[in-house]
């Protein structure tokens, strides 16, 4: 089990909440982050970290896509490109 930090962002890319939890791997941690996105309407995205390593970003719409159709690895690069904090850097 690894320890993950999840930062929840609003639509303005501001951190509005955080959560820490343990998961077996990054995929399981991203699924957990997506599940917590649905807890509050103001959460637009979740950025996931394991120690100093960036794991990924989940958008609120990803949670709906995964629940309805299943999310495969092809979405990983798209999700990273759409991550609000990554966009702010570039």
Phi and psi in radians as a Rosetta constraint file:
Dihedral C 1 N 2 CA 2 C 2 CIRCULARHARMONIC -2.027 0.35
Dihedral N 2 CA 2 C 2 N 3 CIRCULARHARMONIC 2.707 0.35
Dihedral C 2 N 3 CA 3 C 3 CIRCULARHARMONIC -1.688 0.35
Dihedral N 3 CA 3 C 3 N 4 CIRCULARHARMONIC 2.249 0.35
Dihedral C 3 N 4 CA 4 C 4 CIRCULARHARMONIC -2.092 0.35
Dihedral N 4 CA 4 C 4 N 5 CIRCULARHARMONIC 2.574 0.35
Dihedral C 4 N 5 CA 5 C 5 CIRCULARHARMONIC -1.998 0.35
Dihedral N 5 CA 5 C 5 N 6 CIRCULARHARMONIC 2.318 0.35
Dihedral C 5 N 6 CA 6 C 6 CIRCULARHARMONIC -2.115 0.35
Dihedral N 6 CA 6 C 6 N 7 CIRCULARHARMONIC 2.205 0.35
Dihedral C 6 N 7 CA 7 C 7 CIRCULARHARMONIC -1.919 0.35
Dihedral N 7 CA 7 C 7 N 8 CIRCULARHARMONIC 2.182 0.35
Dihedral C 7 N 8 CA 8 C 8 CIRCULARHARMONIC -1.667 0.35
Dihedral N 8 CA 8 C 8 N 9 CIRCULARHARMONIC 2.322 0.35
Dihedral C 8 N 9 CA 9 C 9 CIRCULARHARMONIC -1.971 0.35
Dihedral N 9 CA 9 C 9 N 10 CIRCULARHARMONIC 2.582 0.35
Dihedral C 9 N 10 CA 10 C 10 CIRCULARHARMONIC -1.556 0.35
Dihedral N 10 CA 10 C 10 N 11 CIRCULARHARMONIC -3.064 0.35
Dihedral C 10 N 11 CA 11 C 11 CIRCULARHARMONIC -1.197 0.35
Dihedral N 11 CA 11 C 11 N 12 CIRCULARHARMONIC -0.210 0.35
Dihedral C 11 N 12 CA 12 C 12 CIRCULARHARMONIC -1.699 0.35
Dihedral N 12 CA 12 C 12 N 13 CIRCULARHARMONIC 0.216 0.35
Dihedral C 12 N 13 CA 13 C 13 CIRCULARHARMONIC 1.134 0.35
Dihedral N 13 CA 13 C 13 N 14 CIRCULARHARMONIC 0.475 0.35
Dihedral C 13 N 14 CA 14 C 14 CIRCULARHARMONIC -1.734 0.35
Dihedral N 14 CA 14 C 14 N 15 CIRCULARHARMONIC 2.426 0.35
Dihedral C 14 N 15 CA 15 C 15 CIRCULARHARMONIC -1.241 0.35
Dihedral N 15 CA 15 C 15 N 16 CIRCULARHARMONIC 2.164 0.35
Dihedral C 15 N 16 CA 16 C 16 CIRCULARHARMONIC -2.028 0.35
Dihedral N 16 CA 16 C 16 N 17 CIRCULARHARMONIC -0.200 0.35
Dihedral C 16 N 17 CA 17 C 17 CIRCULARHARMONIC -2.886 0.35
Dihedral N 17 CA 17 C 17 N 18 CIRCULARHARMONIC 2.845 0.35
Dihedral C 17 N 18 CA 18 C 18 CIRCULARHARMONIC -2.503 0.35
Dihedral N 18 CA 18 C 18 N 19 CIRCULARHARMONIC 2.836 0.35
Dihedral C 18 N 19 CA 19 C 19 CIRCULARHARMONIC -2.677 0.35
Dihedral N 19 CA 19 C 19 N 20 CIRCULARHARMONIC 2.476 0.35
Dihedral C 19 N 20 CA 20 C 20 CIRCULARHARMONIC -2.080 0.35
Dihedral N 20 CA 20 C 20 N 21 CIRCULARHARMONIC 2.539 0.35
Dihedral C 20 N 21 CA 21 C 21 CIRCULARHARMONIC -2.808 0.35
Dihedral N 21 CA 21 C 21 N 22 CIRCULARHARMONIC 2.903 0.35
Dihedral C 21 N 22 CA 22 C 22 CIRCULARHARMONIC -1.906 0.35
Dihedral N 22 CA 22 C 22 N 23 CIRCULARHARMONIC 2.418 0.35
Dihedral C 22 N 23 CA 23 C 23 CIRCULARHARMONIC -2.514 0.35
Dihedral N 23 CA 23 C 23 N 24 CIRCULARHARMONIC 2.862 0.35
Dihedral C 23 N 24 CA 24 C 24 CIRCULARHARMONIC -1.297 0.35
Dihedral N 24 CA 24 C 24 N 25 CIRCULARHARMONIC -0.577 0.35
Dihedral C 24 N 25 CA 25 C 25 CIRCULARHARMONIC -2.742 0.35
Dihedral N 25 CA 25 C 25 N 26 CIRCULARHARMONIC 3.111 0.35
Dihedral C 25 N 26 CA 26 C 26 CIRCULARHARMONIC -1.117 0.35
Dihedral N 26 CA 26 C 26 N 27 CIRCULARHARMONIC -0.658 0.35
Dihedral C 26 N 27 CA 27 C 27 CIRCULARHARMONIC -1.100 0.35
Dihedral N 27 CA 27 C 27 N 28 CIRCULARHARMONIC -0.779 0.35
Dihedral C 27 N 28 CA 28 C 28 CIRCULARHARMONIC -1.140 0.35
Dihedral N 28 CA 28 C 28 N 29 CIRCULARHARMONIC -0.645 0.35
Dihedral C 28 N 29 CA 29 C 29 CIRCULARHARMONIC -1.183 0.35
Dihedral N 29 CA 29 C 29 N 30 CIRCULARHARMONIC -0.686 0.35
Dihedral C 29 N 30 CA 30 C 30 CIRCULARHARMONIC -1.130 0.35
Dihedral N 30 CA 30 C 30 N 31 CIRCULARHARMONIC -0.671 0.35
Dihedral C 30 N 31 CA 31 C 31 CIRCULARHARMONIC -1.120 0.35
Dihedral N 31 CA 31 C 31 N 32 CIRCULARHARMONIC -0.700 0.35
Dihedral C 31 N 32 CA 32 C 32 CIRCULARHARMONIC -1.126 0.35
Dihedral N 32 CA 32 C 32 N 33 CIRCULARHARMONIC -0.733 0.35
Dihedral C 32 N 33 CA 33 C 33 CIRCULARHARMONIC -1.078 0.35
Dihedral N 33 CA 33 C 33 N 34 CIRCULARHARMONIC -0.752 0.35
Dihedral C 33 N 34 CA 34 C 34 CIRCULARHARMONIC -1.062 0.35
Dihedral N 34 CA 34 C 34 N 35 CIRCULARHARMONIC -0.691 0.35
Dihedral C 34 N 35 CA 35 C 35 CIRCULARHARMONIC -1.092 0.35
Dihedral N 35 CA 35 C 35 N 36 CIRCULARHARMONIC -0.692 0.35
Dihedral C 35 N 36 CA 36 C 36 CIRCULARHARMONIC -1.330 0.35
Dihedral N 36 CA 36 C 36 N 37 CIRCULARHARMONIC -0.313 0.35
Dihedral C 36 N 37 CA 37 C 37 CIRCULARHARMONIC -1.082 0.35
Dihedral N 37 CA 37 C 37 N 38 CIRCULARHARMONIC -0.543 0.35
Dihedral C 37 N 38 CA 38 C 38 CIRCULARHARMONIC -1.370 0.35
Dihedral N 38 CA 38 C 38 N 39 CIRCULARHARMONIC -0.163 0.35
Dihedral C 38 N 39 CA 39 C 39 CIRCULARHARMONIC -1.141 0.35
Dihedral N 39 CA 39 C 39 N 40 CIRCULARHARMONIC -0.569 0.35
Dihedral C 39 N 40 CA 40 C 40 CIRCULARHARMONIC -2.422 0.35
Dihedral N 40 CA 40 C 40 N 41 CIRCULARHARMONIC 2.345 0.35
Dihedral C 40 N 41 CA 41 C 41 CIRCULARHARMONIC -1.111 0.35
Dihedral N 41 CA 41 C 41 N 42 CIRCULARHARMONIC -0.487 0.35
Dihedral C 41 N 42 CA 42 C 42 CIRCULARHARMONIC -1.323 0.35
Dihedral N 42 CA 42 C 42 N 43 CIRCULARHARMONIC -0.168 0.35
Dihedral C 42 N 43 CA 43 C 43 CIRCULARHARMONIC -1.435 0.35
Dihedral N 43 CA 43 C 43 N 44 CIRCULARHARMONIC 2.063 0.35
Dihedral C 43 N 44 CA 44 C 44 CIRCULARHARMONIC -1.736 0.35
Dihedral N 44 CA 44 C 44 N 45 CIRCULARHARMONIC -0.496 0.35
Dihedral C 44 N 45 CA 45 C 45 CIRCULARHARMONIC -2.690 0.35
Dihedral N 45 CA 45 C 45 N 46 CIRCULARHARMONIC 2.829 0.35
Dihedral C 45 N 46 CA 46 C 46 CIRCULARHARMONIC -2.299 0.35
Dihedral N 46 CA 46 C 46 N 47 CIRCULARHARMONIC 2.232 0.35
Dihedral C 46 N 47 CA 47 C 47 CIRCULARHARMONIC -1.840 0.35
Dihedral N 47 CA 47 C 47 N 48 CIRCULARHARMONIC 2.295 0.35
Dihedral C 47 N 48 CA 48 C 48 CIRCULARHARMONIC -2.025 0.35
Dihedral N 48 CA 48 C 48 N 49 CIRCULARHARMONIC 2.332 0.35
Dihedral C 48 N 49 CA 49 C 49 CIRCULARHARMONIC -2.276 0.35
Dihedral N 49 CA 49 C 49 N 50 CIRCULARHARMONIC 2.554 0.35
Dihedral C 49 N 50 CA 50 C 50 CIRCULARHARMONIC -2.183 0.35
Dihedral N 50 CA 50 C 50 N 51 CIRCULARHARMONIC 1.906 0.35
Dihedral C 50 N 51 CA 51 C 51 CIRCULARHARMONIC 0.977 0.35
Dihedral N 51 CA 51 C 51 N 52 CIRCULARHARMONIC -2.131 0.35
Dihedral C 51 N 52 CA 52 C 52 CIRCULARHARMONIC -1.708 0.35
Dihedral N 52 CA 52 C 52 N 53 CIRCULARHARMONIC 0.154 0.35
Dihedral C 52 N 53 CA 53 C 53 CIRCULARHARMONIC -1.750 0.35
Dihedral N 53 CA 53 C 53 N 54 CIRCULARHARMONIC 2.243 0.35
Dihedral C 53 N 54 CA 54 C 54 CIRCULARHARMONIC -1.286 0.35
Dihedral N 54 CA 54 C 54 N 55 CIRCULARHARMONIC 2.203 0.35
Dihedral C 54 N 55 CA 55 C 55 CIRCULARHARMONIC -1.658 0.35
Dihedral N 55 CA 55 C 55 N 56 CIRCULARHARMONIC -0.793 0.35
Dihedral C 55 N 56 CA 56 C 56 CIRCULARHARMONIC 2.891 0.35
Dihedral N 56 CA 56 C 56 N 57 CIRCULARHARMONIC -3.139 0.35
Dihedral C 56 N 57 CA 57 C 57 CIRCULARHARMONIC -2.282 0.35
Dihedral N 57 CA 57 C 57 N 58 CIRCULARHARMONIC 2.348 0.35
Dihedral C 57 N 58 CA 58 C 58 CIRCULARHARMONIC -2.035 0.35
Dihedral N 58 CA 58 C 58 N 59 CIRCULARHARMONIC 2.326 0.35
Dihedral C 58 N 59 CA 59 C 59 CIRCULARHARMONIC -1.686 0.35
Dihedral N 59 CA 59 C 59 N 60 CIRCULARHARMONIC 2.751 0.35
Dihedral C 59 N 60 CA 60 C 60 CIRCULARHARMONIC -0.983 0.35
Dihedral N 60 CA 60 C 60 N 61 CIRCULARHARMONIC -0.661 0.35
Dihedral C 60 N 61 CA 61 C 61 CIRCULARHARMONIC -1.186 0.35
Dihedral N 61 CA 61 C 61 N 62 CIRCULARHARMONIC -0.476 0.35
Dihedral C 61 N 62 CA 62 C 62 CIRCULARHARMONIC -1.085 0.35
Dihedral N 62 CA 62 C 62 N 63 CIRCULARHARMONIC -0.643 0.35
Dihedral C 62 N 63 CA 63 C 63 CIRCULARHARMONIC -1.086 0.35
Dihedral N 63 CA 63 C 63 N 64 CIRCULARHARMONIC -0.694 0.35
Dihedral C 63 N 64 CA 64 C 64 CIRCULARHARMONIC -1.211 0.35
Dihedral N 64 CA 64 C 64 N 65 CIRCULARHARMONIC -0.728 0.35
Dihedral C 64 N 65 CA 65 C 65 CIRCULARHARMONIC -1.082 0.35
Dihedral N 65 CA 65 C 65 N 66 CIRCULARHARMONIC -0.800 0.35
Dihedral C 65 N 66 CA 66 C 66 CIRCULARHARMONIC -1.108 0.35
Dihedral N 66 CA 66 C 66 N 67 CIRCULARHARMONIC -0.747 0.35
Dihedral C 66 N 67 CA 67 C 67 CIRCULARHARMONIC -1.147 0.35
Dihedral N 67 CA 67 C 67 N 68 CIRCULARHARMONIC -0.660 0.35
Dihedral C 67 N 68 CA 68 C 68 CIRCULARHARMONIC -1.518 0.35
Dihedral N 68 CA 68 C 68 N 69 CIRCULARHARMONIC -0.703 0.35
Dihedral C 68 N 69 CA 69 C 69 CIRCULARHARMONIC -2.162 0.35
Dihedral N 69 CA 69 C 69 N 70 CIRCULARHARMONIC -0.249 0.35
Dihedral C 69 N 70 CA 70 C 70 CIRCULARHARMONIC 1.555 0.35
Dihedral N 70 CA 70 C 70 N 71 CIRCULARHARMONIC 2.343 0.35
Dihedral C 70 N 71 CA 71 C 71 CIRCULARHARMONIC -1.869 0.35
Dihedral N 71 CA 71 C 71 N 72 CIRCULARHARMONIC 2.182 0.35
Dihedral C 71 N 72 CA 72 C 72 CIRCULARHARMONIC -1.864 0.35
Dihedral N 72 CA 72 C 72 N 73 CIRCULARHARMONIC 3.087 0.35
Dihedral C 72 N 73 CA 73 C 73 CIRCULARHARMONIC -1.125 0.35
Dihedral N 73 CA 73 C 73 N 74 CIRCULARHARMONIC -0.378 0.35
Dihedral C 73 N 74 CA 74 C 74 CIRCULARHARMONIC -1.077 0.35
Dihedral N 74 CA 74 C 74 N 75 CIRCULARHARMONIC -0.435 0.35
Dihedral C 74 N 75 CA 75 C 75 CIRCULARHARMONIC -1.358 0.35
Dihedral N 75 CA 75 C 75 N 76 CIRCULARHARMONIC -0.232 0.35
Dihedral C 75 N 76 CA 76 C 76 CIRCULARHARMONIC -1.009 0.35
Dihedral N 76 CA 76 C 76 N 77 CIRCULARHARMONIC -0.854 0.35
Dihedral C 76 N 77 CA 77 C 77 CIRCULARHARMONIC -1.219 0.35
Dihedral N 77 CA 77 C 77 N 78 CIRCULARHARMONIC -0.603 0.35
Dihedral C 77 N 78 CA 78 C 78 CIRCULARHARMONIC -1.137 0.35
Dihedral N 78 CA 78 C 78 N 79 CIRCULARHARMONIC -0.753 0.35
Dihedral C 78 N 79 CA 79 C 79 CIRCULARHARMONIC -1.096 0.35
Dihedral N 79 CA 79 C 79 N 80 CIRCULARHARMONIC -0.743 0.35
Dihedral C 79 N 80 CA 80 C 80 CIRCULARHARMONIC -1.128 0.35
Dihedral N 80 CA 80 C 80 N 81 CIRCULARHARMONIC -0.727 0.35
Dihedral C 80 N 81 CA 81 C 81 CIRCULARHARMONIC -1.140 0.35
Dihedral N 81 CA 81 C 81 N 82 CIRCULARHARMONIC -0.498 0.35
Dihedral C 81 N 82 CA 82 C 82 CIRCULARHARMONIC -1.606 0.35
Dihedral N 82 CA 82 C 82 N 83 CIRCULARHARMONIC -0.092 0.35
Dihedral C 82 N 83 CA 83 C 83 CIRCULARHARMONIC -1.054 0.35
Dihedral N 83 CA 83 C 83 N 84 CIRCULARHARMONIC 2.173 0.35
Dihedral C 83 N 84 CA 84 C 84 CIRCULARHARMONIC -0.987 0.35
Dihedral N 84 CA 84 C 84 N 85 CIRCULARHARMONIC -0.731 0.35
Dihedral C 84 N 85 CA 85 C 85 CIRCULARHARMONIC -1.224 0.35
Dihedral N 85 CA 85 C 85 N 86 CIRCULARHARMONIC -0.632 0.35
Dihedral C 85 N 86 CA 86 C 86 CIRCULARHARMONIC -1.117 0.35
Dihedral N 86 CA 86 C 86 N 87 CIRCULARHARMONIC -0.726 0.35
Dihedral C 86 N 87 CA 87 C 87 CIRCULARHARMONIC -1.089 0.35
Dihedral N 87 CA 87 C 87 N 88 CIRCULARHARMONIC -0.600 0.35
Dihedral C 87 N 88 CA 88 C 88 CIRCULARHARMONIC -1.176 0.35
Dihedral N 88 CA 88 C 88 N 89 CIRCULARHARMONIC -0.532 0.35
Dihedral C 88 N 89 CA 89 C 89 CIRCULARHARMONIC -1.264 0.35
Dihedral N 89 CA 89 C 89 N 90 CIRCULARHARMONIC -0.678 0.35
